[in-house]
């Protein structure tokens, strides 16, 4: 079997679709930067490509980033290219993420990588409930190639075991974590962010969200809900703003939708930003209109920032949001329901403040960054130890 190179520090090879602004990618970078440098090194392998601005967020020395530039469709050559790269890198652990990367475990096995891990961090917009027969056949076929298939929400873990057939002894829950020192409410440091509302104007009531602008996030439904909210509250309409922070393939279409609805002047669509924490402190309410989610880091960052969250009842969102205490839950793809929930906070700022305080307390109690990093390190340590025992047993 291949062993990790560069001394005794083992290498983790992370396989994702693309290294770009997004929740999964942000938390991956956080783990890379925070895992002890004396325990693990890292390589990020991207099936598609790399956004160089986002890659700069990786501060851990000796971390390498590789792009395979996968073509459309099956692209059998990508498996060969990955195998060759893994043979050269000689990682101790192969760690793939989501459906787009699950099929590459055989390449890692053939390359001699001793430990293989797959993470389910969410599902696709075209299959939010995980019912696609072809996709699930692929998941079932690939699961035996992995030593552990974890999920970042209990709902996703239950689905992996019940529908895909992941064994209980080879699957586990690994929740997301948030840096609560970076993400904090405006009221904790009133003078620290004088420009927190500069993007929206004094007295603005800001409905905001952060995330990659792609179909699974259904930002079009959120924009439709915002238009309805303005109609429901004509007296507050001049103060209402919508902010959708993030880049993605549907950003231009969302801008066109805003202008067509006549709200282009009060909808802020800045694309990717690297100042998310102060921007969140300028929001009034955080909204997530997703069709599918794992445990969304964006919602946890908002809660750590003292914001109530209105989210759709999908994936791990009902686990994150304590409905009626830290936020409200609505059905997916239902702008009317989203608008009604947002109206409750807009017209009751005292309730929004109470729920925001409770949201931060919930994050502090359940979703700390240190706990997340420790859980991943324990997973890596446990599986490497088991692999080493298996090799010793075979040798004997």
Secondary structure, DSSP 8 states (H G I E B T S, - for coil): -----STT-EEEEEEES-BSSSHHHHHHHHHHHHS-TTTEEEEEEESS-B-HHHHTT--STT-EEEE----SS--HHHHHHHHHHHHHH--SEEEEEHHHHHTTHHHHHHTT-SEEEEEE----GGGTTS--HHHHHHHHHHHTT-SEEEESSHHHHHHIIIII---GGG--B----B-TTTS--GGGSTTT-TTTTTTT-TT-EEEEEES--SGGG-HHHHHHHHHHHHHHTTTTGGGEEEEEE---TTHHHHHHHHHHTT-GGGEEEEES-S-HHHHHTT-SEEEE--SS-SS-HHHHHHHHTT--EEEESSTTHHHHS-BTTTEEEE-TT-HHHHHHHHHHHHT-HHHHHHHHHHHHHHHHHH-BHHHHHHHHHHHHHHHHHHHHHHHHHHH-
